[in-house]
Structure formats: C-alpha cells, structure tokens
Amino acid sequence: MRGFDFVTPTTVQAALKAAKGKKYKFIAGGTNFMPDLRHDHSGGIKLVIDLMRIKTLKGISASKGTVKLGALTTVTDLLESRLIAREAPILVDMSAKFAGPIIRNRATVAGNLIDGGPAADIVPPLLALKAAVKLAGPKGRRTVALDKFLTGYRTTDIKPGEIITEVTFPSPGKNHLHGFYKLARRNAMAITVVGAAVVLRMKGDTCQEAGISLGSVAPVPVRCYEAEKILEGEAITLDLAQKAAEACAAAASPIDDIRASAEYRQLMCEVLPRRLICQAAGISIDPS
C-alpha cells in the first residue's frame, strides 16, 4: 500500500481546487476504493479527497415532478426515505437487496455510478427511471443522461477534475408499476449474476411510458430501448410481455465467469423481465 495525502473539503469548490494538478482520487463512502487500495490497485494516487463533509451533496428532495438525490445519498438513506418510498419504491426494493447494513450505511449513489461496474445494483433502477447525472468541474456544470454517462467497463463520461453533485429523475407518478430483481448466488453480500428493473407509467390499462434495464449482462448495465418501445402505447398482455422480454435478451451480451455461464445469464435476461412485467401488471405467467 502506497502512502498518499488526505484532505476533507467542506465545499464543492474547495474539492475541485484541491484536485488541480495532482494525481487525485475523489471518494465518498470508500467501499470501492478501499479494496483497490488494499490490493495496491489505486493507480499511484498521491491525494485522496474525501467528499463526505460537503453538506450540499447530501439530501433527497422532489420539486416540480423531479426527484433529486444528492451525490452522497447512501443506500440506507434510500431504504429509509419516505419520499423515495412514495415516488420511486423500486429504489427501496433495490436497497433492501444491496450488500448488508454496514455497506449500505457507507455506499453512496455517486460512488456506485462512478465505479462503472456492470454489476452495480443502483444503476438498473436508475436507468429504468431514466435518470440523469449532474456534474461540476473546472469548466463549470453539466448534465448527462445516465445511459450516456456509462461508456464502458468501469469507465464513464466524467472529465478530469469533475465530481458528481446530484442524480435526478422524473417522478413516474402515482399510477406507475415497478419491479426489481437481483439474481445472485446467495441472499446477501453477493455480487449480482443478473439484475433486472422495470418501471411502467400507466394510464388505465395502457402503458404510456416504459423503462427497462438489465445489470451484469454486458460491460455496463444496459437500458433495453426496443423492449420499452414494444410496451409503450399498448395494453400489457402475456404475449406482449414475452416480446418485450425477447428484446431484453437481444440487448444483452453476457459472459462466462465464476458466478454463472453466459448461457444461463442469456436465459435469465428473458425470464426475469417477463416475470417482472407480468407481476407488475398483475398478469398470470401461466396462461392456463
């Protein structure tokens, strides 16, 4: 383990200033950084900038139909938030399956996004909610759609010196349906084998807008655009759910690893979305 300097700024501007001209690493909960550091995978970092004392990066709020998550919102914050339970209960479902209490107390929304891992549990629900990432850096502030922010295996669109300040998404409204499933080899403290998230904004029996995503089946979590189009503007039936599920499977490119085979993952990319769509819409999967 190499030595490094450590600072704890209390404002965004102070954090950005500290990063100038140095081999730095921004951290929040540190749940991804600490294992890298322990195994000497830190990349020769000379300065660690802890963001957890920046109060403006914390908090959950809703305004004018938009839900806002401060970058330092923890998974426990999501799990315990009444606002999230009302506006986006899929995030509560995800949080209940995320690691264990100790990790949930430290892991942050921004940290899970910035790591860029394909099995990041927070990402599929946020993709299904059509979230956007707000950033601040030396050249000012900008907003990037989450599906454009994730650019490859453990890589993102973040620029040198930038930090995530907030994640936002449009409230799906009280008439929305949702489903989330984390398939793993055990019920807790396990890396996702296949993750699936579904958000359906309904008007009566008709799906007005759909958000569907998969995790751990490609270099990055993927949003299933074609599956969404199949459902939108239609009354959801078992046949339609099957067509959407097949489109989800077509969007995946899983690999073999120690947790599962590519063949098994590919099958689950069809099974899980179909199940979630049908369960959300109250449709029996057994046509008999």
C-alpha positions in Angstrom: 0.0 0.0 0.0 1.5 3.3 -1.1 1.3 6.5 1.0 -0.8 9.5 0.0 -2.1 12.8 1.3 -5.7 13.0 2.6 -8.0 16.1 2.6 -11.6 16.6 3.7 -13.0 19.8 2.0 -16.4 21.1 3.0 -17.4 22.8 -0.3 -17.6 21.6 -3.9 -15.2 24.5 -4.9 -12.7 23.5 -2.3 -12.8 19.9 -3.5 -12.3 21.0 -7.2 -9.4 23.3 -6.2 -7.7 20.5 -4.2 -7.7 18.3 -7.3 -5.9 20.7 -9.6 -2.5 19.5 -10.9 -2.4 16.3 -8.7 -2.8 12.6 -9.1 -6.0 12.5 -7.1 -8.9 10.3 -6.2 -12.3 11.6 -5.0 -14.0 9.3 -2.6 -17.3 9.2 -0.7 -18.1 6.0 1.2 -14.9 4.4 0.0 -16.5 1.0 -0.3 -15.0 0.5 -3.8 -11.7 2.5 -3.2 -10.6 0.6 -0.1 -10.4 -2.8 -1.7 -8.5 -1.3 -4.6 -6.1 0.3 -2.2 -5.7 -2.8 -0.1 -4.6 -4.8 -3.2 -2.4 -1.9 -4.5 -4.7 -1.2 -7.4 -5.0 2.5 -6.6 -3.0 3.6 -9.7 -0.4 5.6 -7.8 -2.8 8.0 -6.2 -1.0 10.9 -4.4 -4.0 12.6 -3.0 -7.3 11.3 -1.7 -10.1 13.9 -1.4 -12.9 12.8 0.9 -16.2 14.4 -0.1 -18.3 13.2 2.8 -18.2 16.6 4.7 -19.7 18.5 1.8 -23.3 19.1 3.1 -24.6 20.4 -0.2 -24.0 17.0 -1.8 -26.4 15.4 0.6 -30.2 15.1 0.8 -33.2 13.7 -1.1 -35.9 16.1 -2.4 -38.6 16.4 -5.0 -39.7 19.5 -6.9 -41.8 20.2 -10.0 -42.1 16.5 -10.9 -38.3 15.8 -10.5 -36.8 13.7 -7.8 -33.3 14.7 -6.7 -30.7 12.6 -5.0 -27.6 14.3 -3.6 -24.4 12.5 -4.7 -23.7 11.5 -1.1 -27.1 9.9 -0.6 -26.4 6.5 0.9 -28.2 3.2 0.2 -29.5 3.4 3.8 -30.9 6.9 3.0 -32.8 5.4 0.1 -34.1 2.5 2.1 -35.4 4.7 4.9 -36.7 7.7 2.8 -40.5 8.2 2.9 -40.2 10.4 -0.2 -38.4 7.6 -2.1 -41.0 5.0 -0.9 -43.7 7.3 -2.3 -42.0 8.5 -5.5 -39.7 5.6 -6.6 -40.3 2.4 -4.5 -38.1 0.4 -6.9 -35.1 2.1 -5.2 -36.3 0.8 -1.8 -36.6 -2.7 -3.2 -33.1 -2.4 -4.6 -31.7 -1.0 -1.4 -33.1 -3.9 0.6 -31.0 -6.3 -1.5 -27.9 -4.2 -1.6 -25.0 -5.8 0.3 -25.5 -5.6 4.1 -26.3 -2.9 6.7 -22.7 -1.8 7.2 -22.0 -1.4 3.5 -25.4 0.3 2.9 -24.5 2.9 5.6 -21.4 3.9 3.6 -22.1 3.2 -0.1 -23.4 6.3 -2.0 -25.4 6.8 -5.1 -22.5 8.6 -6.8 -19.9 6.1 -5.7 -21.9 3.2 -7.2 -22.3 5.1 -10.5 -18.7 6.4 -10.8 -17.2 2.9 -10.3 -18.8 2.0 -13.7 -19.1 -1.7 -12.8 -21.5 -3.9 -14.8 -23.0 -5.4 -11.6 -23.6 -2.0 -9.8 -27.0 -2.6 -8.2 -28.1 1.1 -8.0 -27.8 1.6 -11.8 -30.5 -0.6 -13.3 -33.4 1.0 -11.3 -32.0 4.5 -12.1 -31.8 3.6 -15.8 -35.4 2.4 -15.7 -36.3 5.7 -14.0 -34.4 7.5 -16.9 -32.1 9.3 -14.5 -29.6 12.0 -15.3 -26.2 12.8 -13.7 -25.3 16.3 -12.7 -21.5 17.1 -12.6 -19.3 20.0 -11.5 -15.8 20.6 -12.7 -13.1 23.1 -13.7 -15.1 24.1 -16.8 -18.4 24.5 -15.0 -21.5 22.3 -14.6 -23.2 20.0 -16.9 -25.9 17.3 -17.0 -25.6 13.9 -18.8 -28.2 11.2 -19.2 -27.2 8.1 -17.1 -27.4 5.8 -20.2 -24.8 8.1 -21.9 -22.7 8.6 -18.8 -21.8 4.9 -18.6 -19.3 4.4 -21.5 -17.7 1.0 -21.0 -16.4 -1.5 -18.4 -15.6 0.6 -15.4 -15.4 3.8 -17.5 -17.7 6.8 -17.5 -18.1 10.2 -19.2 -16.6 12.0 -16.3 -13.9 14.6 -17.2 -10.7 15.3 -15.3 -11.4 17.2 -12.1 -15.2 16.6 -12.2 -17.4 15.3 -9.4 -21.0 14.1 -9.4 -23.1 16.5 -7.5 -26.6 15.1 -8.0 -28.7 12.4 -9.7 -32.2 13.3 -10.9 -35.1 11.6 -12.5 -38.7 12.5 -13.4 -41.2 11.2 -10.9 -43.0 8.3 -12.6 -46.2 9.4 -10.9 -48.6 7.6 -8.6 -50.0 5.4 -11.4 -46.7 3.7 -12.2 -45.9 0.0 -11.7 -42.5 -1.4 -11.0 -40.4 -4.5 -10.4 -36.8 -5.2 -9.4 -35.0 -8.5 -9.1 -31.4 -9.3 -8.1 -30.4 -12.8 -9.0 -27.3 -13.8 -7.0 -25.8 -17.0 -5.6 -27.0 -16.1 -2.1 -29.4 -13.7 -0.5 -27.0 -11.2 1.0 -23.5 -9.8 0.4 -23.3 -11.3 -3.1 -22.4 -9.8 -6.5 -25.3 -9.8 -8.9 -25.5 -12.6 -11.5 -28.3 -10.9 -13.4 -30.2 -7.8 -12.3 -33.5 -6.5 -13.9 -35.5 -3.4 -13.3 -38.9 -2.4 -14.8 -40.8 0.9 -14.4 -44.2 1.3 -16.2 -46.1 4.5 -16.3 -49.7 3.6 -16.8 -53.0 5.3 -17.9 -55.7 2.8 -17.2 -54.6 -0.5 -18.8 -52.3 1.3 -21.3 -48.6 1.6 -20.8 -47.8 5.3 -21.6 -44.0 5.0 -20.9 -41.7 2.1 -20.0 -38.2 1.9 -18.5 -36.5 -1.5 -18.6 -32.9 -2.3 -17.8 -30.5 -5.2 -17.1 -27.4 -5.4 -15.0 -24.3 -7.8 -15.0 -25.0 -9.0 -18.6 -22.8 -6.6 -20.6 -19.7 -4.4 -20.0 -22.1 -1.8 -18.4 -25.7 -2.0 -17.2 -28.0 -1.7 -20.3 -31.2 0.1 -20.9 -33.5 -2.1 -23.2 -34.8 0.5 -25.6 -36.5 -1.9 -28.0 -38.3 -3.6 -25.2 -39.6 -0.3 -23.9 -40.9 0.6 -27.4 -42.8 -2.7 -27.6 -44.8 -1.9 -24.4 -45.4 1.8 -24.9 -48.9 2.8 -26.1 -50.2 -0.8 -25.6 -52.3 -2.7 -23.1 -49.9 -5.2 -21.5 -50.6 -8.8 -22.2 -48.6 -12.0 -21.7 -47.8 -12.1 -25.4 -46.6 -8.5 -25.3 -44.5 -9.1 -22.2 -42.9 -12.1 -23.9 -42.0 -10.0 -27.0 -40.5 -7.3 -24.7 -38.6 -10.0 -22.8 -37.1 -11.3 -26.0 -36.0 -7.8 -26.9 -34.3 -7.6 -23.5 -32.4 -10.8 -24.2 -31.3 -9.4 -27.6 -29.8 -6.3 -25.9 -27.6 -8.4 -23.6 -24.1 -9.7 -24.2 -23.3 -11.8 -21.2 -20.0 -13.6 -20.5 -19.0 -16.7 -18.5 -17.4 -16.1 -15.1 -17.1 -17.8 -11.7 -20.7 -16.9 -10.8 -22.6 -18.1 -13.9 -22.3 -19.1 -17.5 -23.1 -16.8 -20.4 -25.8 -19.3 -21.5 -27.6 -19.1 -18.1 -27.4 -15.3 -18.0 -28.8 -15.1 -21.5 -31.8 -17.2 -20.5 -32.4 -15.1 -17.4 -32.3 -11.9 -19.5 -35.6 -13.1 -21.0 -37.1 -14.8 -17.9 -36.6 -12.0 -15.4 -38.0 -9.1 -17.4 -41.0 -11.2 -18.5 -41.7 -12.1 -14.9 -41.3 -8.5 -13.6 -43.5 -7.0 -16.3 -46.3 -9.6 -15.7 -46.1 -9.3 -11.9 -46.2 -5.5 -12.1 -49.2 -5.6 -14.4 -51.0 -8.3 -12.5 -50.8 -10.9 -15.3 -50.5 -14.6 -14.7 -47.4 -16.1 -16.3 -49.2 -19.4 -16.5 -51.8 -18.9 -19.4 -53.8 -21.9 -18.1 
